[in-house]
């Protein structure tokens, strides 16, 4: 109770400060007149030119995202006649005693008709094994029919090796990976499966949502995920979703085998896999209504370490698949090779200049009283995030973000600082040729409260309460 009150008080104070700053900005934009200073002319042009490539990408994505729904409807009408292929859900776990049972239960409560669940214990040293074993024993006693459960207890070898072992035992036409700190929505599997409308679609990304949203740092991640995943609609429009996170990823098993399974030398084996599939000429899609709730880090140290792993793994992936950049090969997607990947690298270079650019922009704005561009960006982000909340398949779950929409810009820059430290640490590791291991942070078990899962054992006819979140 004391912690909850402290979090609430902190949030109120932060929001009050951010709203005051935003109101002040809008007031200055309305009352101050632009005073051009010739010395700042080159700086203004330079800043515009630096941001132009990123702005072009966002404009294309903003225009593409609404079209996605229309195109997806057409794709569904052309879908194969088999609406329910066999599915294998793989749940890799390393010291996940807090959330593993909830994850398994949520997968079973999807009630998908042709389902097998593979739980892979990657050498856990806590009580993960005991919890899994007890759950399986109880499930087999009470469930007379339904999904098959397979349990692999391995020596610790990393997430990629664990998944590759699971692939040897998986029998489903579609293989779905779910992290052991995540919870599936009741319709997630069905909504992932129906995106495989083309034999060349090898992978589909689910919509990962932050479930813990009490602390300010958790709300920041909830907003970040909502904002970022929305643009996957445009990437899916062009069949080029290159970041398909392992918390919510669906693959054709044949495609996984064709490209050689997961790479255990790159810490972000999920990003590497989706990029490799695109390099082989496959298509990748996104399912915004296939929601998987995950627990985000609840302190900045854990968040920083998470982003270090993501950033470092993405650098290694880009290096491995560098031939994708500006490729003229027919089986490589031009949208990916000429826009998304180059701008991704360019954005990392801008991130290194972020401190200088932000300082220069603030000095320029104050000296010239040119507050209108900043006010326009603030209002535009407010509009975009509000629309994103309203069109999301879990609009009720995200409605708390409407309060954050007007102050999203400063929140964005806080997350940029987290990304900057991750980039600097990644570059240092790369220069020293240092490796990273499968990381985790202390779980607090908030998924039960946020997602309201049934507490009884899962039976085939039960549905998860997540569909009402």
PETA-V276183 format. One record per backbone hydrogen bond with DSSP energy under -1.0 kcal/mol. NH is the residue of the N-H (numbers start at 0). CO is the residue of the C=O. E is the energy in kcal/mol with one decimal. If there is no record, write none. Layout:
BEGIN
nh	co	e
NH	CO	E
NH	CO	E
END
This chain:
BEGIN
nh	co	e
4	0	-2.4
5	1	-2.3
6	2	-2.5
7	3	-2.4
8	4	-2.5
9	5	-2.4
10	6	-2.4
11	7	-2.3
12	8	-2.2
13	9	-2.5
14	10	-2.8
15	11	-2.4
16	12	-2.1
17	13	-2.6
18	14	-2.9
19	15	-2.0
20	16	-2.2
21	17	-2.4
22	18	-2.7
23	19	-2.3
24	20	-2.1
25	21	-2.4
26	22	-2.2
27	23	-2.4
28	24	-2.3
29	25	-1.6
30	26	-1.9
31	27	-2.5
34	367	-3.1
39	36	-2.0
40	37	-1.3
43	39	-2.5
44	40	-2.0
45	41	-2.6
46	42	-2.6
47	43	-1.9
48	44	-2.5
49	45	-2.4
50	46	-1.9
51	47	-1.2
54	50	-2.4
55	51	-2.6
56	52	-1.8
57	53	-2.2
58	54	-2.3
59	55	-2.3
60	56	-2.4
61	57	-2.8
62	58	-2.1
63	59	-2.2
64	60	-2.4
67	63	-1.5
70	66	-2.3
71	67	-3.0
72	68	-1.6
73	69	-1.6
74	70	-2.4
75	71	-2.2
76	72	-1.4
78	75	-1.3
82	80	-1.0
86	113	-2.7
87	173	-2.8
88	115	-2.7
89	175	-3.6
90	117	-3.0
92	119	-2.8
99	95	-2.1
102	98	-2.1
103	99	-2.3
104	100	-2.7
105	101	-2.2
106	102	-1.9
107	103	-2.3
108	104	-2.2
109	106	-1.2
110	107	-1.5
115	86	-2.0
116	147	-3.3
117	88	-3.2
118	149	-3.0
119	90	-2.3
120	151	-3.1
121	92	-3.0
122	120	-1.7
122	153	-1.1
130	126	-2.3
131	127	-2.5
132	128	-2.7
133	129	-2.4
134	130	-2.2
135	131	-2.6
136	132	-2.2
137	133	-2.3
138	134	-2.7
139	135	-2.5
140	136	-1.3
141	137	-1.7
142	138	-3.1
147	114	-1.5
149	116	-3.0
151	118	-3.0
153	120	-2.7
161	157	-2.0
162	158	-2.4
163	159	-2.3
164	160	-2.0
165	161	-1.8
166	162	-2.1
168	165	-1.3
169	165	-1.5
173	85	-2.2
174	250	-3.1
175	87	-3.1
176	248	-2.7
177	89	-2.3
181	178	-1.5
182	292	-3.0
184	290	-2.2
187	184	-1.7
190	186	-2.3
191	187	-2.0
192	188	-2.7
193	189	-1.8
194	191	-1.4
195	192	-1.8
196	194	-2.0
200	197	-2.3
201	282	-2.5
202	282	-1.1
203	249	-2.6
204	284	-2.5
205	247	-3.2
206	289	-2.8
208	291	-2.6
210	293	-2.8
218	214	-2.2
219	215	-2.1
220	216	-1.3
221	217	-2.3
222	218	-2.5
223	219	-2.4
224	220	-2.9
225	221	-2.1
226	222	-2.5
227	223	-2.7
228	224	-2.8
229	225	-1.3
231	228	-1.2
232	229	-1.5
234	230	-1.5
235	231	-2.7
236	232	-1.8
237	233	-1.3
238	235	-1.5
239	234	-3.1
241	239	-1.0
247	244	-1.7
248	176	-1.6
249	203	-2.4
250	174	-2.9
251	201	-2.2
252	172	-2.5
255	251	-2.2
256	252	-2.2
257	253	-2.1
258	254	-1.9
260	255	-2.5
268	266	-1.1
271	267	-2.2
272	268	-1.8
273	269	-2.1
274	270	-2.2
275	271	-2.6
276	272	-2.4
277	273	-1.6
278	274	-2.1
279	275	-1.6
280	277	-1.4
281	276	-2.4
282	199	-2.8
283	238	-1.1
284	202	-2.3
286	204	-2.9
289	286	-1.7
290	288	-1.1
291	206	-2.1
292	182	-2.9
293	208	-3.0
294	180	-1.1
302	298	-2.2
303	299	-2.8
304	300	-2.0
305	301	-2.3
306	302	-2.4
307	303	-1.7
308	304	-1.9
309	305	-2.1
310	306	-2.8
311	307	-2.8
312	308	-2.3
313	309	-1.9
314	310	-2.0
315	311	-2.1
316	312	-2.0
317	313	-2.6
318	314	-2.1
319	315	-2.3
320	316	-2.4
321	318	-1.2
323	320	-2.0
324	321	-1.3
325	336	-2.7
326	323	-1.4
331	328	-1.6
336	332	-2.8
337	333	-2.8
339	334	-2.1
340	335	-2.4
342	338	-2.2
343	339	-1.8
344	340	-1.9
345	341	-2.5
346	342	-2.6
347	343	-1.2
348	344	-1.7
349	345	-2.2
350	346	-2.0
351	347	-1.4
353	350	-1.1
356	352	-2.9
357	353	-3.0
358	354	-2.2
359	355	-2.7
360	356	-2.4
361	357	-2.3
362	358	-2.4
363	359	-2.4
364	360	-2.7
365	361	-2.5
366	362	-2.3
367	363	-2.2
368	364	-1.2
370	368	-1.5
374	370	-2.2
375	371	-2.6
376	372	-2.3
377	373	-2.1
378	374	-2.5
379	375	-2.6
380	376	-2.5
381	377	-2.0
382	378	-2.2
383	379	-2.7
384	380	-2.6
385	381	-2.0
386	382	-2.4
387	383	-2.5
388	384	-2.4
389	385	-2.1
390	386	-2.3
394	391	-1.1
397	393	-1.6
400	397	-2.2
401	398	-1.4
402	399	-1.1
404	400	-1.4
406	403	-1.4
407	404	-1.4
410	406	-1.1
411	407	-2.5
412	408	-1.6
413	409	-1.4
414	410	-2.0
415	411	-1.7
416	412	-1.5
417	413	-1.4
418	414	-2.2
419	415	-2.3
420	416	-2.2
421	417	-1.7
422	418	-2.2
423	419	-2.5
424	420	-2.3
425	421	-2.1
426	422	-2.5
427	423	-2.0
428	424	-2.2
429	425	-2.7
430	426	-2.3
431	427	-1.8
433	428	-2.6
449	445	-2.5
450	446	-2.6
451	447	-1.7
461	458	-2.0
466	463	-1.2
467	464	-2.0
468	465	-2.1
END
